[in-house]
Amino acid sequence: MNELQKRVDRLISELGGYWSPFEMLAALAEELGEVSRELLKLEGVKGEGNLEKLEEEIGDLIFATACIANYYEIDIFRALEKSIEKYRKRDLAG
């Protein structure tokens, strides 16, 4: 587990522990909705937005993702590295 995930883990422990996987999935979906709302605002579709609020919501989305990763003992940086390599191979192979 990387240092940021350890910090998330300590905070979750202080708060009483991890939720069930499906509760965490619901939280992740909620945070994705909040990111979506901020993007709509920033792009002028629904109101006015700002980058600081989008940054906050992306942070919340990453936090929710880290909770799920921690629950299943997945290193999120390693998972991201694998995804980058997957996209590189798939999308640059030509």
Jmol script that loads the backbone (N, CA, C; Angstrom):
load data "model"
ATOM      1  N   MET A   1       0.860  -1.177   0.000  1.00  0.00           N
ATOM      2  CA  MET A   1       0.000   0.000   0.000  1.00  0.00           C
ATOM      3  C   MET A   1       0.903   1.237   0.000  1.00  0.00           C
ATOM      4  N   ASN A   2       0.647   2.159  -0.898  1.00  0.00           N
ATOM      5  CA  ASN A   2       1.454   3.377  -0.958  1.00  0.00           C
ATOM      6  C   ASN A   2       1.078   4.335   0.178  1.00  0.00           C
ATOM      7  N   GLU A   3       1.859   5.389   0.328  1.00  0.00           N
ATOM      8  CA  GLU A   3       1.691   6.292   1.466  1.00  0.00           C
ATOM      9  C   GLU A   3       0.323   6.983   1.476  1.00  0.00           C
ATOM     10  N   LEU A   4      -0.158   7.419   0.322  1.00  0.00           N
ATOM     11  CA  LEU A   4      -1.476   8.072   0.302  1.00  0.00           C
ATOM     12  C   LEU A   4      -2.574   7.098   0.700  1.00  0.00           C
ATOM     13  N   GLN A   5      -2.479   5.867   0.230  1.00  0.00           N
ATOM     14  CA  GLN A   5      -3.484   4.878   0.619  1.00  0.00           C
ATOM     15  C   GLN A   5      -3.392   4.562   2.106  1.00  0.00           C
ATOM     16  N   LYS A   6      -2.197   4.589   2.659  1.00  0.00           N
ATOM     17  CA  LYS A   6      -2.050   4.381   4.098  1.00  0.00           C
ATOM     18  C   LYS A   6      -2.733   5.502   4.874  1.00  0.00           C
ATOM     19  N   ARG A   7      -2.611   6.731   4.376  1.00  0.00           N
ATOM     20  CA  ARG A   7      -3.267   7.861   5.040  1.00  0.00           C
ATOM     21  C   ARG A   7      -4.788   7.711   4.996  1.00  0.00           C
ATOM     22  N   VAL A   8      -5.305   7.276   3.842  1.00  0.00           N
ATOM     23  CA  VAL A   8      -6.737   7.013   3.730  1.00  0.00           C
ATOM     24  C   VAL A   8      -7.129   5.927   4.723  1.00  0.00           C
ATOM     25  N   ASP A   9      -6.336   4.869   4.791  1.00  0.00           N
ATOM     26  CA  ASP A   9      -6.628   3.744   5.681  1.00  0.00           C
ATOM     27  C   ASP A   9      -6.668   4.186   7.142  1.00  0.00           C
ATOM     28  N   ARG A  10      -5.711   5.022   7.544  1.00  0.00           N
ATOM     29  CA  ARG A  10      -5.699   5.509   8.934  1.00  0.00           C
ATOM     30  C   ARG A  10      -6.941   6.338   9.232  1.00  0.00           C
ATOM     31  N   LEU A  11      -7.316   7.207   8.296  1.00  0.00           N
ATOM     32  CA  LEU A  11      -8.501   8.035   8.505  1.00  0.00           C
ATOM     33  C   LEU A  11      -9.753   7.163   8.599  1.00  0.00           C
ATOM     34  N   ILE A  12      -9.883   6.215   7.704  1.00  0.00           N
ATOM     35  CA  ILE A  12     -11.051   5.327   7.728  1.00  0.00           C
ATOM     36  C   ILE A  12     -11.096   4.552   9.051  1.00  0.00           C
ATOM     37  N   SER A  13      -9.937   4.125   9.539  1.00  0.00           N
ATOM     38  CA  SER A  13      -9.887   3.433  10.833  1.00  0.00           C
ATOM     39  C   SER A  13     -10.381   4.339  11.950  1.00  0.00           C
ATOM     40  N   GLU A  14      -9.965   5.605  11.914  1.00  0.00           N
ATOM     41  CA  GLU A  14     -10.419   6.568  12.927  1.00  0.00           C
ATOM     42  C   GLU A  14     -11.923   6.789  12.846  1.00  0.00           C
ATOM     43  N   LEU A  15     -12.477   6.677  11.644  1.00  0.00           N
ATOM     44  CA  LEU A  15     -13.910   6.909  11.435  1.00  0.00           C
ATOM     45  C   LEU A  15     -14.759   5.667  11.698  1.00  0.00           C
ATOM     46  N   GLY A  16     -14.110   4.549  12.045  1.00  0.00           N
ATOM     47  CA  GLY A  16     -14.877   3.354  12.398  1.00  0.00           C
ATOM     48  C   GLY A  16     -14.766   2.202  11.431  1.00  0.00           C
ATOM     49  N   GLY A  17     -13.989   2.356  10.380  1.00  0.00           N
ATOM     50  CA  GLY A  17     -13.767   1.244   9.461  1.00  0.00           C
ATOM     51  C   GLY A  17     -14.448   1.434   8.111  1.00  0.00           C
ATOM     52  N   TYR A  18     -14.100   0.539   7.214  1.00  0.00           N
ATOM     53  CA  TYR A  18     -14.622   0.604   5.855  1.00  0.00           C
ATOM     54  C   TYR A  18     -16.078   0.192   5.800  1.00  0.00           C
ATOM     55  N   TRP A  19     -16.799   0.790   4.865  1.00  0.00           N
ATOM     56  CA  TRP A  19     -18.159   0.378   4.578  1.00  0.00           C
ATOM     57  C   TRP A  19     -18.115  -0.929   3.801  1.00  0.00           C
ATOM     58  N   SER A  20     -19.271  -1.511   3.568  1.00  0.00           N
ATOM     59  CA  SER A  20     -19.324  -2.713   2.738  1.00  0.00           C
ATOM     60  C   SER A  20     -18.960  -2.328   1.293  1.00  0.00           C
ATOM     61  N   PRO A  21     -18.528  -3.290   0.487  1.00  0.00           N
ATOM     62  CA  PRO A  21     -18.156  -2.973  -0.896  1.00  0.00           C
ATOM     63  C   PRO A  21     -19.251  -2.247  -1.679  1.00  0.00           C
ATOM     64  N   PHE A  22     -20.509  -2.657  -1.523  1.00  0.00           N
ATOM     65  CA  PHE A  22     -21.570  -2.005  -2.285  1.00  0.00           C
ATOM     66  C   PHE A  22     -21.882  -0.606  -1.764  1.00  0.00           C
ATOM     67  N   GLU A  23     -21.689  -0.374  -0.472  1.00  0.00           N
ATOM     68  CA  GLU A  23     -21.838   0.982   0.053  1.00  0.00           C
ATOM     69  C   GLU A  23     -20.729   1.876  -0.493  1.00  0.00           C
ATOM     70  N   MET A  24     -19.529   1.332  -0.587  1.00  0.00           N
ATOM     71  CA  MET A  24     -18.424   2.112  -1.152  1.00  0.00           C
ATOM     72  C   MET A  24     -18.658   2.379  -2.635  1.00  0.00           C
ATOM     73  N   LEU A  25     -19.219   1.417  -3.342  1.00  0.00           N
ATOM     74  CA  LEU A  25     -19.547   1.605  -4.756  1.00  0.00           C
ATOM     75  C   LEU A  25     -20.582   2.714  -4.916  1.00  0.00           C
ATOM     76  N   ALA A  26     -21.559   2.742  -4.038  1.00  0.00           N
ATOM     77  CA  ALA A  26     -22.573   3.805  -4.077  1.00  0.00           C
ATOM     78  C   ALA A  26     -21.924   5.168  -3.825  1.00  0.00           C
ATOM     79  N   ALA A  27     -20.984   5.225  -2.895  1.00  0.00           N
ATOM     80  CA  ALA A  27     -20.277   6.480  -2.615  1.00  0.00           C
ATOM     81  C   ALA A  27     -19.460   6.908  -3.830  1.00  0.00           C
ATOM     82  N   LEU A  28     -18.830   5.956  -4.495  1.00  0.00           N
ATOM     83  CA  LEU A  28     -18.049   6.252  -5.697  1.00  0.00           C
ATOM     84  C   LEU A  28     -18.958   6.816  -6.791  1.00  0.00           C
ATOM     85  N   ALA A  29     -20.117   6.195  -6.983  1.00  0.00           N
ATOM     86  CA  ALA A  29     -21.070   6.677  -7.986  1.00  0.00           C
ATOM     87  C   ALA A  29     -21.559   8.088  -7.648  1.00  0.00           C
ATOM     88  N   GLU A  30     -21.797   8.332  -6.368  1.00  0.00           N
ATOM     89  CA  GLU A  30     -22.221   9.673  -5.934  1.00  0.00           C
ATOM     90  C   GLU A  30     -21.145  10.707  -6.249  1.00  0.00           C
ATOM     91  N   GLU A  31     -19.902  10.364  -5.960  1.00  0.00           N
ATOM     92  CA  GLU A  31     -18.804  11.303  -6.234  1.00  0.00           C
ATOM     93  C   GLU A  31     -18.635  11.537  -7.732  1.00  0.00           C
ATOM     94  N   LEU A  32     -18.828  10.496  -8.540  1.00  0.00           N
ATOM     95  CA  LEU A  32     -18.756  10.663  -9.989  1.00  0.00           C
ATOM     96  C   LEU A  32     -19.841  11.618 -10.469  1.00  0.00           C
ATOM     97  N   GLY A  33     -21.015  11.516  -9.877  1.00  0.00           N
ATOM     98  CA  GLY A  33     -22.090  12.449 -10.205  1.00  0.00           C
ATOM     99  C   GLY A  33     -21.716  13.883  -9.875  1.00  0.00           C
ATOM    100  N   GLU A  34     -21.025  14.076  -8.757  1.00  0.00           N
ATOM    101  CA  GLU A  34     -20.606  15.428  -8.372  1.00  0.00           C
ATOM    102  C   GLU A  34     -19.534  15.965  -9.321  1.00  0.00           C
ATOM    103  N   VAL A  35     -18.634  15.100  -9.776  1.00  0.00           N
ATOM    104  CA  VAL A  35     -17.643  15.513 -10.783  1.00  0.00           C
ATOM    105  C   VAL A  35     -18.375  15.905 -12.067  1.00  0.00           C
ATOM    106  N   SER A  36     -19.356  15.114 -12.446  1.00  0.00           N
ATOM    107  CA  SER A  36     -20.130  15.391 -13.663  1.00  0.00           C
ATOM    108  C   SER A  36     -20.818  16.749 -13.574  1.00  0.00           C
ATOM    109  N   ARG A  37     -21.425  17.041 -12.431  1.00  0.00           N
ATOM    110  CA  ARG A  37     -22.089  18.339 -12.259  1.00  0.00           C
ATOM    111  C   ARG A  37     -21.111  19.496 -12.400  1.00  0.00           C
ATOM    112  N   GLU A  38     -19.918  19.341 -11.824  1.00  0.00           N
ATOM    113  CA  GLU A  38     -18.929  20.415 -11.923  1.00  0.00           C
ATOM    114  C   GLU A  38     -18.427  20.593 -13.360  1.00  0.00           C
ATOM    115  N   LEU A  39     -18.286  19.495 -14.080  1.00  0.00           N
ATOM    116  CA  LEU A  39     -17.889  19.606 -15.493  1.00  0.00           C
ATOM    117  C   LEU A  39     -18.959  20.326 -16.308  1.00  0.00           C
ATOM    118  N   LEU A  40     -20.218  19.999 -16.044  1.00  0.00           N
ATOM    119  CA  LEU A  40     -21.309  20.677 -16.742  1.00  0.00           C
ATOM    120  C   LEU A  40     -21.263  22.181 -16.472  1.00  0.00           C
ATOM    121  N   LYS A  41     -20.988  22.547 -15.247  1.00  0.00           N
ATOM    122  CA  LYS A  41     -20.888  23.968 -14.894  1.00  0.00           C
ATOM    123  C   LYS A  41     -19.696  24.618 -15.591  1.00  0.00           C
ATOM    124  N   LEU A  42     -18.555  23.969 -15.538  1.00  0.00           N
ATOM    125  CA  LEU A  42     -17.357  24.546 -16.154  1.00  0.00           C
ATOM    126  C   LEU A  42     -17.501  24.716 -17.660  1.00  0.00           C
ATOM    127  N   GLU A  43     -18.234  23.824 -18.282  1.00  0.00           N
ATOM    128  CA  GLU A  43     -18.427  23.892 -19.727  1.00  0.00           C
ATOM    129  C   GLU A  43     -19.625  24.750 -20.118  1.00  0.00           C
ATOM    130  N   GLY A  44     -20.241  25.401 -19.129  1.00  0.00           N
ATOM    131  CA  GLY A  44     -21.323  26.333 -19.408  1.00  0.00           C
ATOM    132  C   GLY A  44     -22.659  25.689 -19.737  1.00  0.00           C
ATOM    133  N   VAL A  45     -22.783  24.403 -19.464  1.00  0.00           N
ATOM    134  CA  VAL A  45     -24.038  23.718 -19.751  1.00  0.00           C
ATOM    135  C   VAL A  45     -25.058  23.973 -18.647  1.00  0.00           C
ATOM    136  N   LYS A  46     -24.602  23.982 -17.415  1.00  0.00           N
ATOM    137  CA  LYS A  46     -25.488  24.173 -16.267  1.00  0.00           C
ATOM    138  C   LYS A  46     -24.830  25.094 -15.260  1.00  0.00           C
ATOM    139  N   GLY A  47     -25.086  26.364 -15.361  1.00  0.00           N
ATOM    140  CA  GLY A  47     -24.557  27.305 -14.383  1.00  0.00           C
ATOM    141  C   GLY A  47     -23.090  27.628 -14.614  1.00  0.00           C
ATOM    142  N   GLU A  48     -22.461  28.103 -13.562  1.00  0.00           N
ATOM    143  CA  GLU A  48     -21.056  28.477 -13.616  1.00  0.00           C
ATOM    144  C   GLU A  48     -20.275  27.651 -12.619  1.00  0.00           C
ATOM    145  N   GLY A  49     -19.123  27.194 -13.032  1.00  0.00           N
ATOM    146  CA  GLY A  49     -18.292  26.398 -12.152  1.00  0.00           C
ATOM    147  C   GLY A  49     -16.920  27.009 -11.986  1.00  0.00           C
ATOM    148  N   ASN A  50     -16.091  26.348 -11.192  1.00  0.00           N
ATOM    149  CA  ASN A  50     -14.714  26.798 -11.048  1.00  0.00           C
ATOM    150  C   ASN A  50     -13.805  25.586 -10.866  1.00  0.00           C
ATOM    151  N   LEU A  51     -12.560  25.770 -11.210  1.00  0.00           N
ATOM    152  CA  LEU A  51     -11.598  24.662 -11.159  1.00  0.00           C
ATOM    153  C   LEU A  51     -11.348  24.163  -9.748  1.00  0.00           C
ATOM    154  N   GLU A  52     -11.400  25.039  -8.767  1.00  0.00           N
ATOM    155  CA  GLU A  52     -11.178  24.600  -7.384  1.00  0.00           C
ATOM    156  C   GLU A  52     -12.235  23.595  -6.946  1.00  0.00           C
ATOM    157  N   LYS A  53     -13.475  23.834  -7.318  1.00  0.00           N
ATOM    158  CA  LYS A  53     -14.551  22.908  -6.958  1.00  0.00           C
ATOM    159  C   LYS A  53     -14.388  21.587  -7.709  1.00  0.00           C
ATOM    160  N   LEU A  54     -13.987  21.653  -8.984  1.00  0.00           N
ATOM    161  CA  LEU A  54     -13.742  20.430  -9.737  1.00  0.00           C
ATOM    162  C   LEU A  54     -12.600  19.642  -9.109  1.00  0.00           C
ATOM    163  N   GLU A  55     -11.549  20.336  -8.707  1.00  0.00           N
ATOM    164  CA  GLU A  55     -10.424  19.674  -8.043  1.00  0.00           C
ATOM    165  C   GLU A  55     -10.882  18.964  -6.764  1.00  0.00           C
ATOM    166  N   GLU A  56     -11.714  19.651  -5.990  1.00  0.00           N
ATOM    167  CA  GLU A  56     -12.241  19.058  -4.752  1.00  0.00           C
ATOM    168  C   GLU A  56     -13.024  17.784  -5.052  1.00  0.00           C
ATOM    169  N   GLU A  57     -13.883  17.852  -6.057  1.00  0.00           N
ATOM    170  CA  GLU A  57     -14.711  16.692  -6.390  1.00  0.00           C
ATOM    171  C   GLU A  57     -13.888  15.549  -6.969  1.00  0.00           C
ATOM    172  N   ILE A  58     -12.864  15.864  -7.757  1.00  0.00           N
ATOM    173  CA  ILE A  58     -11.977  14.810  -8.255  1.00  0.00           C
ATOM    174  C   ILE A  58     -11.232  14.175  -7.090  1.00  0.00           C
ATOM    175  N   GLY A  59     -10.817  14.978  -6.118  1.00  0.00           N
ATOM    176  CA  GLY A  59     -10.186  14.438  -4.916  1.00  0.00           C
ATOM    177  C   GLY A  59     -11.115  13.491  -4.175  1.00  0.00           C
ATOM    178  N   ASP A  60     -12.392  13.864  -4.061  1.00  0.00           N
ATOM    179  CA  ASP A  60     -13.374  12.993  -3.405  1.00  0.00           C
ATOM    180  C   ASP A  60     -13.548  11.681  -4.172  1.00  0.00           C
ATOM    181  N   LEU A  61     -13.545  11.773  -5.494  1.00  0.00           N
ATOM    182  CA  LEU A  61     -13.670  10.579  -6.331  1.00  0.00           C
ATOM    183  C   LEU A  61     -12.465   9.660  -6.137  1.00  0.00           C
ATOM    184  N   ILE A  62     -11.280  10.247  -6.087  1.00  0.00           N
ATOM    185  CA  ILE A  62     -10.067   9.450  -5.860  1.00  0.00           C
ATOM    186  C   ILE A  62     -10.090   8.834  -4.469  1.00  0.00           C
ATOM    187  N   PHE A  63     -10.557   9.587  -3.477  1.00  0.00           N
ATOM    188  CA  PHE A  63     -10.663   9.063  -2.115  1.00  0.00           C
ATOM    189  C   PHE A  63     -11.583   7.837  -2.086  1.00  0.00           C
ATOM    190  N   ALA A  64     -12.745   7.952  -2.725  1.00  0.00           N
ATOM    191  CA  ALA A  64     -13.686   6.832  -2.763  1.00  0.00           C
ATOM    192  C   ALA A  64     -13.068   5.630  -3.477  1.00  0.00           C
ATOM    193  N   THR A  65     -12.311   5.902  -4.540  1.00  0.00           N
ATOM    194  CA  THR A  65     -11.617   4.826  -5.259  1.00  0.00           C
ATOM    195  C   THR A  65     -10.557   4.185  -4.373  1.00  0.00           C
ATOM    196  N   ALA A  66      -9.830   5.007  -3.620  1.00  0.00           N
ATOM    197  CA  ALA A  66      -8.797   4.483  -2.717  1.00  0.00           C
ATOM    198  C   ALA A  66      -9.415   3.598  -1.637  1.00  0.00           C
ATOM    199  N   CYS A  67     -10.593   3.943  -1.165  1.00  0.00           N
ATOM    200  CA  CYS A  67     -11.255   3.107  -0.158  1.00  0.00           C
ATOM    201  C   CYS A  67     -11.537   1.712  -0.710  1.00  0.00           C
ATOM    202  N   ILE A  68     -12.047   1.654  -1.929  1.00  0.00           N
ATOM    203  CA  ILE A  68     -12.316   0.352  -2.541  1.00  0.00           C
ATOM    204  C   ILE A  68     -11.013  -0.398  -2.776  1.00  0.00           C
ATOM    205  N   ALA A  69     -10.000   0.303  -3.285  1.00  0.00           N
ATOM    206  CA  ALA A  69      -8.696  -0.338  -3.517  1.00  0.00           C
ATOM    207  C   ALA A  69      -8.114  -0.876  -2.213  1.00  0.00           C
ATOM    208  N   ASN A  70      -8.189  -0.097  -1.153  1.00  0.00           N
ATOM    209  CA  ASN A  70      -7.672  -0.546   0.141  1.00  0.00           C
ATOM    210  C   ASN A  70      -8.410  -1.777   0.634  1.00  0.00           C
ATOM    211  N   TYR A  71      -9.701  -1.772   0.492  1.00  0.00           N
ATOM    212  CA  TYR A  71     -10.521  -2.893   0.958  1.00  0.00           C
ATOM    213  C   TYR A  71     -10.062  -4.195   0.305  1.00  0.00           C
ATOM    214  N   TYR A  72      -9.707  -4.112  -0.979  1.00  0.00           N
ATOM    215  CA  TYR A  72      -9.278  -5.295  -1.723  1.00  0.00           C
ATOM    216  C   TYR A  72      -7.755  -5.412  -1.845  1.00  0.00           C
ATOM    217  N   GLU A  73      -7.037  -4.557  -1.089  1.00  0.00           N
ATOM    218  CA  GLU A  73      -5.566  -4.573  -1.060  1.00  0.00           C
ATOM    219  C   GLU A  73      -4.956  -4.404  -2.449  1.00  0.00           C
ATOM    220  N   ILE A  74      -5.476  -3.427  -3.189  1.00  0.00           N
ATOM    221  CA  ILE A  74      -4.976  -3.086  -4.520  1.00  0.00           C
ATOM    222  C   ILE A  74      -4.237  -1.766  -4.426  1.00  0.00           C
ATOM    223  N   ASP A  75      -3.013  -1.731  -4.924  1.00  0.00           N
ATOM    224  CA  ASP A  75      -2.229  -0.495  -4.977  1.00  0.00           C
ATOM    225  C   ASP A  75      -2.747   0.330  -6.155  1.00  0.00           C
ATOM    226  N   ILE A  76      -3.317   1.510  -5.863  1.00  0.00           N
ATOM    227  CA  ILE A  76      -3.924   2.293  -6.945  1.00  0.00           C
ATOM    228  C   ILE A  76      -2.892   2.809  -7.940  1.00  0.00           C
ATOM    229  N   PHE A  77      -1.673   3.080  -7.493  1.00  0.00           N
ATOM    230  CA  PHE A  77      -0.641   3.524  -8.425  1.00  0.00           C
ATOM    231  C   PHE A  77      -0.248   2.396  -9.366  1.00  0.00           C
ATOM    232  N   ARG A  78      -0.133   1.199  -8.844  1.00  0.00           N
ATOM    233  CA  ARG A  78       0.186   0.040  -9.687  1.00  0.00           C
ATOM    234  C   ARG A  78      -0.949  -0.206 -10.689  1.00  0.00           C
ATOM    235  N   ALA A  79      -2.185  -0.098 -10.211  1.00  0.00           N
ATOM    236  CA  ALA A  79      -3.336  -0.276 -11.104  1.00  0.00           C
ATOM    237  C   ALA A  79      -3.327   0.780 -12.212  1.00  0.00           C
ATOM    238  N   LEU A  80      -2.996   2.020 -11.864  1.00  0.00           N
ATOM    239  CA  LEU A  80      -2.934   3.089 -12.859  1.00  0.00           C
ATOM    240  C   LEU A  80      -1.816   2.835 -13.864  1.00  0.00           C
ATOM    241  N   GLU A  81      -0.669   2.397 -13.381  1.00  0.00           N
ATOM    242  CA  GLU A  81       0.437   2.083 -14.286  1.00  0.00           C
ATOM    243  C   GLU A  81       0.026   1.008 -15.287  1.00  0.00           C
ATOM    244  N   LYS A  82      -0.688  -0.011 -14.824  1.00  0.00           N
ATOM    245  CA  LYS A  82      -1.163  -1.063 -15.725  1.00  0.00           C
ATOM    246  C   LYS A  82      -2.140  -0.503 -16.757  1.00  0.00           C
ATOM    247  N   SER A  83      -3.010   0.407 -16.320  1.00  0.00           N
ATOM    248  CA  SER A  83      -3.963   1.002 -17.257  1.00  0.00           C
ATOM    249  C   SER A  83      -3.259   1.865 -18.304  1.00  0.00           C
ATOM    250  N   ILE A  84      -2.270   2.626 -17.872  1.00  0.00           N
ATOM    251  CA  ILE A  84      -1.521   3.450 -18.822  1.00  0.00           C
ATOM    252  C   ILE A  84      -0.873   2.565 -19.875  1.00  0.00           C
ATOM    253  N   GLU A  85      -0.253   1.490 -19.436  1.00  0.00           N
ATOM    254  CA  GLU A  85       0.395   0.579 -20.369  1.00  0.00           C
ATOM    255  C   GLU A  85      -0.628  -0.084 -21.294  1.00  0.00           C
ATOM    256  N   LYS A  86      -1.783  -0.450 -20.764  1.00  0.00           N
ATOM    257  CA  LYS A  86      -2.845  -1.049 -21.577  1.00  0.00           C
ATOM    258  C   LYS A  86      -3.287  -0.090 -22.675  1.00  0.00           C
ATOM    259  N   TYR A  87      -3.528   1.170 -22.316  1.00  0.00           N
ATOM    260  CA  TYR A  87      -3.953   2.160 -23.307  1.00  0.00           C
ATOM    261  C   TYR A  87      -2.837   2.427 -24.315  1.00  0.00           C
ATOM    262  N   ARG A  88      -1.604   2.470 -23.832  1.00  0.00           N
ATOM    263  CA  ARG A  88      -0.477   2.700 -24.728  1.00  0.00           C
ATOM    264  C   ARG A  88      -0.408   1.597 -25.790  1.00  0.00           C
ATOM    265  N   LYS A  89      -0.485   0.362 -25.361  1.00  0.00           N
ATOM    266  CA  LYS A  89      -0.412  -0.758 -26.284  1.00  0.00           C
ATOM    267  C   LYS A  89      -1.599  -0.782 -27.233  1.00  0.00           C
ATOM    268  N   ARG A  90      -2.777  -0.565 -26.685  1.00  0.00           N
ATOM    269  CA  ARG A  90      -3.983  -0.656 -27.490  1.00  0.00           C
ATOM    270  C   ARG A  90      -4.138   0.514 -28.459  1.00  0.00           C
ATOM    271  N   ASP A  91      -3.907   1.729 -27.968  1.00  0.00           N
ATOM    272  CA  ASP A  91      -4.221   2.907 -28.766  1.00  0.00           C
ATOM    273  C   ASP A  91      -3.047   3.406 -29.611  1.00  0.00           C
ATOM    274  N   LEU A  92      -1.833   3.036 -29.284  1.00  0.00           N
ATOM    275  CA  LEU A  92      -0.692   3.460 -30.079  1.00  0.00           C
ATOM    276  C   LEU A  92      -0.190   2.358 -31.018  1.00  0.00           C
ATOM    277  N   ALA A  93      -0.722   1.173 -30.833  1.00  0.00           N
ATOM    278  CA  ALA A  93      -0.327   0.088 -31.730  1.00  0.00           C
ATOM    279  C   ALA A  93      -0.992   0.332 -33.079  1.00  0.00           C
ATOM    280  N   GLY A  94      -0.174   0.456 -34.074  1.00  0.00           N
ATOM    281  CA  GLY A  94      -0.812   0.756 -35.347  1.00  0.00           C
ATOM    282  C   GLY A  94       0.032   0.575 -36.469  1.00  0.00           C
TER     283      GLY A  94
END
end "model"
wireframe off; spacefill off
backbone 0.3
color backbone group
